[in-house]
Amino acid sequence: MTAAASDPAVRFEGVTKRFGSFTAVDGVSFAVPRGGIFGVLGSNGAGKTTSLRMLMNIFRPDTGTIRVLGQGVDEALKARLGYLPEERGLYRKMRVAEMLLFFGRIKGRDAGWLAPRIDHWLGALGLSGWARRRVEELSKGMAQKLQFAATVVHGPELLVLDEPFAGLDPVNRDVLRDVILALAREGTTIVFSTHVMEQAEQLCQDLVLLHRGRVRLRGALEAIRAAEGREAAHARLALKAGATLDGLPGVVHASHRGNEAELTLAPGADPDTLLRALLERGSVTRYEVREPSLHEIFKRIATDGAEPVGPASDGGLRP
């Protein structure tokens, strides 16, 4: 393996970006391994989109350095990248296949190289029957899939996706998820941002979690879960009229969505005692104790003012 190949696909070192008096990204450092799927996570306004725009050289950092595919960020690098921005943009009067050819040619690919790949992506995304239709005739979901095809048709080494699942219905979300997983298996490095922690758990091996422009967690997903140290009880239950999850024994935080509850346990809490308390308040159809979800970890960080943490030399996390 050459030195360049062993470098991270992306490296941020002490990157800060300000807009007037507002600091959108504050001393951010992280590295994206080559291959696999890397998540840039956080709530709206956390600094995710600003970070990705600096990665793509749309914004320049005020301080710090960014290296992508072993080199500094410049316009020549963009032919090796694919970028799906949060704000989508298509040429509505162009025909679908024609538009993919146009985007591929911009990235330096010739028509002969692109032709079979245009056919492939239209088929993979369920758009083959629309190849000669104008973009303006597509539904919103179909247009979003076409935007993704335009992002990948030239075969990028690094794919950068900003909230790629936003606005998609469950069926099309699954189609796009499967396509992203297939690209990762083929060796494409993928960086994607999301504020939906469940999406990150399904897709990411490694991640950085931003909160108010600063890094709060970074590293491998499993290492992050292990480092949290607190177990969580997950229950599917129907509460009796007037019952709540307040004051449960051994529970330091309760999150309740529909019939699903995630209960963060205090050290030494007895899961059996908790189960008995839940049964007194309603009907429990599923109950298990396991590591906390990424959603619960993020909620804890966002509300308790936790200090930034990063990967230790042994692959775990440290303050």
C-alpha positions as CSV (number, residue, x, y, z in Angstrom):
1,M,0.0,0.0,0.0
2,T,1.4,3.4,-0.9
3,A,1.5,6.3,1.5
4,A,-1.2,8.1,-0.4
5,A,-3.5,5.1,-0.4
6,S,-3.0,4.7,3.4
7,D,-4.0,8.4,4.1
8,P,-7.6,9.1,5.2
9,A,-10.0,10.0,2.4
10,V,-10.7,13.3,4.2
11,R,-8.9,15.0,7.1
12,F,-10.1,18.1,8.9
13,E,-7.5,19.6,11.3
14,G,-8.7,22.4,13.6
15,V,-11.1,23.8,11.0
16,T,-13.1,26.9,12.0
17,K,-15.6,28.9,9.8
18,R,-17.3,32.1,10.9
19,F,-20.1,34.1,9.2
20,G,-19.8,37.5,10.8
21,S,-20.0,37.1,14.5
22,F,-21.5,33.6,14.2
23,T,-19.1,30.6,14.4
24,A,-20.7,27.8,12.4
25,V,-17.8,25.4,12.7
26,D,-15.5,25.7,15.7
27,G,-12.1,23.9,15.7
28,V,-13.3,20.7,14.1
29,S,-11.0,17.8,13.6
30,F,-11.8,14.4,12.2
31,A,-10.6,11.8,9.7
32,V,-12.6,9.8,7.2
33,P,-11.2,6.3,6.5
34,R,-11.0,5.2,2.9
35,G,-13.8,2.9,1.9
36,G,-17.0,2.5,3.8
37,I,-19.6,5.0,4.9
38,F,-18.8,7.9,7.3
39,G,-21.5,9.9,9.0
40,V,-21.4,13.6,9.7
41,L,-24.2,13.8,12.3
42,G,-26.0,16.5,14.3
43,S,-29.2,18.5,14.6
44,N,-30.1,21.3,12.2
45,G,-27.6,24.1,12.6
46,A,-24.9,21.9,14.1
47,G,-22.4,22.8,11.3
48,K,-22.8,19.7,9.1
49,T,-23.6,21.5,5.8
50,T,-21.0,24.1,6.3
51,S,-18.4,21.4,6.9
52,L,-19.4,19.6,3.7
53,R,-19.3,22.8,1.7
54,M,-15.7,23.4,2.9
55,L,-14.8,19.9,2.0
56,M,-16.1,20.7,-1.5
57,N,-14.3,24.0,-1.7
58,I,-17.5,26.0,-1.8
59,F,-16.5,27.7,1.4
60,R,-12.9,28.2,2.6
61,P,-12.1,27.7,6.3
62,D,-11.0,30.7,8.3
63,T,-8.5,28.6,10.2
64,G,-7.3,25.0,10.0
65,T,-6.7,22.7,7.0
66,I,-8.7,20.2,5.0
67,R,-7.1,17.5,2.8
68,V,-9.2,15.3,0.5
69,L,-7.9,12.2,-1.2
70,G,-4.4,13.0,0.0
71,Q,-4.2,16.6,-1.3
72,G,-5.4,20.1,-0.6
73,V,-8.9,21.0,-1.8
74,D,-9.0,22.7,-5.2
75,E,-11.1,22.8,-8.4
76,A,-9.1,20.1,-10.2
77,L,-10.0,17.6,-7.4
78,K,-13.8,18.0,-8.1
79,A,-13.7,15.6,-11.0
80,R,-12.9,12.8,-8.5
81,L,-15.8,13.7,-6.2
82,G,-19.5,13.5,-6.3
83,Y,-21.6,16.0,-4.3
84,L,-25.3,15.9,-3.6
85,P,-26.2,19.2,-1.9
86,E,-29.0,19.7,0.5
87,E,-30.6,22.1,-2.0
88,R,-31.3,20.1,-5.2
89,G,-31.0,21.6,-8.6
90,L,-31.9,20.0,-12.0
91,Y,-32.3,21.4,-15.5
92,R,-36.1,20.9,-15.8
93,K,-36.3,21.3,-19.6
94,M,-33.6,18.7,-20.4
95,R,-34.5,15.0,-21.0
96,V,-33.5,12.6,-18.3
97,A,-30.7,10.6,-20.1
98,E,-29.5,13.8,-21.8
99,M,-29.0,15.5,-18.4
100,L,-27.0,12.6,-17.0
101,L,-24.8,12.7,-20.1
102,F,-24.3,16.5,-19.5
103,F,-23.3,16.0,-15.9
104,G,-20.9,13.2,-16.8
105,R,-19.2,15.2,-19.5
106,I,-18.7,18.1,-17.1
107,K,-16.7,15.7,-14.9
108,G,-14.5,14.8,-17.8
109,R,-16.0,11.5,-19.0
110,D,-16.7,10.9,-22.7
111,A,-20.0,9.8,-24.1
112,G,-18.9,6.2,-24.9
113,W,-17.8,5.7,-21.3
114,L,-21.0,7.2,-19.9
115,A,-23.6,5.4,-22.1
116,P,-23.6,2.1,-20.2
117,R,-23.4,3.8,-16.9
118,I,-26.4,6.0,-17.6
119,D,-28.4,2.9,-18.5
120,H,-27.2,1.2,-15.3
121,W,-28.2,4.1,-13.0
122,L,-31.5,4.6,-14.6
123,G,-32.3,0.9,-14.1
124,A,-30.9,0.8,-10.5
125,L,-33.1,3.8,-9.5
126,G,-36.3,2.7,-11.4
127,L,-36.1,5.4,-14.0
128,S,-35.4,3.5,-17.2
129,G,-38.8,4.2,-18.6
130,W,-38.3,7.9,-18.2
131,A,-35.0,8.2,-20.1
132,R,-36.4,10.3,-22.9
133,R,-38.9,12.3,-20.7
134,R,-38.2,15.8,-19.6
135,V,-37.1,16.3,-16.1
136,E,-40.1,18.6,-15.3
137,E,-42.4,15.6,-15.8
138,L,-40.8,13.6,-12.9
139,S,-42.4,13.4,-9.5
140,K,-40.5,14.9,-6.6
141,G,-39.2,11.5,-5.5
142,M,-38.1,10.6,-9.0
143,A,-36.3,13.9,-9.4
144,Q,-34.4,13.3,-6.2
145,K,-33.3,9.9,-7.5
146,L,-32.2,11.5,-10.8
147,Q,-30.2,14.0,-8.8
148,F,-28.4,11.2,-7.1
149,A,-27.7,9.5,-10.5
150,A,-26.2,12.7,-11.8
151,T,-24.0,12.8,-8.7
152,V,-22.6,9.3,-9.2
153,V,-22.7,8.7,-13.0
154,H,-19.1,9.7,-13.5
155,G,-17.8,7.1,-11.0
156,P,-16.5,9.4,-8.1
157,E,-13.8,8.1,-5.7
158,L,-15.5,10.1,-2.9
159,L,-19.2,10.6,-2.7
160,V,-20.5,13.5,-0.4
161,L,-24.2,13.4,0.4
162,D,-25.9,16.1,2.3
163,E,-29.2,14.8,3.8
164,P,-29.7,12.4,0.9
165,F,-32.9,10.8,2.3
166,A,-34.8,14.1,3.0
167,G,-38.2,14.1,1.5
168,L,-38.2,10.6,0.2
169,D,-41.0,8.2,0.9
170,P,-40.1,4.9,2.6
171,V,-39.9,2.9,-0.6
172,N,-37.6,5.3,-2.4
173,R,-35.6,5.7,0.8
174,D,-34.9,2.0,0.9
175,V,-34.0,2.0,-2.8
176,L,-31.4,4.8,-2.2
177,R,-30.1,3.1,0.9
178,D,-29.5,-0.1,-0.9
179,V,-27.7,1.8,-3.8
180,I,-25.5,3.6,-1.2
181,L,-24.6,0.3,0.5
182,A,-23.7,-1.3,-2.9
183,L,-21.4,1.6,-3.8
184,A,-19.6,1.2,-0.5
185,R,-19.1,-2.5,-1.1
186,E,-17.6,-1.6,-4.4
187,G,-15.0,0.6,-2.7
188,T,-16.4,4.1,-3.0
189,T,-15.8,6.2,0.1
190,I,-19.1,7.8,1.2
191,V,-19.5,10.8,3.5
192,F,-23.1,11.7,4.3
193,S,-24.7,14.1,6.7
194,T,-28.0,13.5,8.6
195,H,-29.8,14.6,11.7
196,V,-31.7,11.3,11.8
197,M,-29.6,9.0,14.1
198,E,-31.4,5.8,13.0
199,Q,-30.1,6.4,9.4
200,A,-26.6,6.6,10.7
201,E,-27.0,3.4,12.7
202,Q,-28.1,1.6,9.6
203,L,-25.3,2.8,7.4
204,C,-22.2,4.1,9.2
205,Q,-19.2,2.3,10.4
206,D,-17.5,5.6,11.6
207,L,-18.9,9.0,12.4
208,V,-18.4,12.5,13.8
209,L,-21.2,14.0,15.8
210,L,-21.3,17.8,15.8
211,H,-23.2,20.0,18.3
212,R,-23.2,23.8,18.0
213,G,-20.3,23.7,15.6
214,R,-18.0,21.5,17.8
215,V,-17.1,17.8,17.8
216,R,-18.9,16.0,20.6
217,L,-18.2,12.4,19.5
218,R,-16.0,10.8,16.8
219,G,-14.8,7.3,16.0
220,A,-16.3,3.9,15.2
221,L,-20.0,3.5,16.0
222,E,-19.4,0.4,18.1
223,A,-16.6,2.1,20.1
224,I,-18.9,5.1,20.7
225,R,-21.7,2.9,22.1
226,A,-19.2,0.9,24.3
227,A,-17.7,4.1,25.6
228,E,-21.0,5.5,26.7
229,G,-21.1,2.8,29.4
230,R,-24.8,3.2,30.3
231,E,-27.2,0.5,29.4
232,A,-30.7,1.3,28.1
233,A,-33.9,-0.6,28.4
234,H,-36.0,-0.8,25.2
235,A,-39.7,-1.5,25.6
236,R,-42.8,-1.7,23.5
237,L,-45.7,-0.8,25.7
238,A,-49.2,0.6,25.9
239,L,-49.6,2.8,29.0
240,K,-52.8,2.9,31.0
241,A,-54.8,6.0,30.9
242,G,-53.1,8.7,32.9
243,A,-49.8,6.7,33.4
244,T,-46.4,8.2,32.5
245,L,-42.8,7.1,32.5
246,D,-41.9,9.6,35.3
247,G,-40.2,8.3,38.4
248,L,-39.3,4.8,37.2
249,P,-36.8,3.0,39.4
250,G,-33.2,3.1,38.2
251,V,-34.1,5.3,35.2
252,V,-32.2,8.6,34.6
253,H,-33.8,9.5,31.3
254,A,-36.9,8.3,29.5
255,S,-37.7,8.8,25.8
256,H,-41.1,7.8,24.6
257,R,-42.2,7.7,20.9
258,G,-45.5,6.1,20.2
259,N,-45.5,2.7,21.8
260,E,-41.7,2.6,21.9
261,A,-39.7,3.7,24.9
262,E,-36.0,3.9,25.5
263,L,-35.0,4.2,29.2
264,T,-31.4,5.1,30.1
265,L,-30.4,3.2,33.2
266,A,-28.4,4.4,36.2
267,P,-25.3,2.4,37.2
268,G,-26.4,-0.7,39.1
269,A,-30.1,-0.4,38.1
270,D,-32.0,-3.6,38.3
271,P,-33.8,-4.4,35.0
272,D,-36.2,-6.8,36.7
273,T,-37.4,-4.1,39.1
274,L,-37.9,-1.8,36.2
275,L,-39.9,-4.3,34.2
276,R,-42.2,-4.9,37.2
277,A,-42.7,-1.1,37.4
278,L,-43.6,-0.9,33.7
279,L,-46.1,-3.7,34.0
280,E,-47.8,-1.8,36.8
281,R,-48.2,1.2,34.4
282,G,-49.4,-0.7,31.3
283,S,-49.0,-3.6,28.9
284,V,-45.5,-4.6,27.9
285,T,-45.1,-6.6,24.7
286,R,-41.3,-6.4,24.3
287,Y,-38.5,-5.7,26.7
288,E,-34.7,-5.9,26.4
289,V,-31.7,-4.3,27.9
290,R,-28.8,-3.4,25.6
291,E,-26.5,-0.5,24.5
292,P,-28.2,2.9,24.1
293,S,-29.2,3.9,20.6
294,L,-27.3,6.7,18.8
295,H,-30.5,8.8,19.1
296,E,-30.4,8.5,22.9
297,I,-26.7,9.2,23.1
298,F,-27.1,12.3,21.0
299,K,-30.1,13.6,23.1
300,R,-28.0,13.1,26.2
301,I,-25.1,15.1,24.7
302,A,-27.3,17.8,23.5
303,T,-28.9,18.4,26.9
304,D,-26.1,17.8,29.4
305,G,-23.4,20.1,28.0
306,A,-20.9,17.2,27.5
307,E,-17.4,18.2,26.6
308,P,-16.0,17.1,23.2
309,V,-14.5,13.7,22.9
310,G,-12.4,11.9,20.3
311,P,-10.7,8.6,19.5
312,A,-8.0,7.4,21.8
313,S,-4.9,5.6,20.4
314,D,-6.5,2.2,21.1
315,G,-9.5,3.0,19.0
316,G,-11.8,3.8,21.8
317,L,-12.9,7.3,22.9
318,R,-11.4,9.7,25.4
319,P,-12.3,13.2,26.7
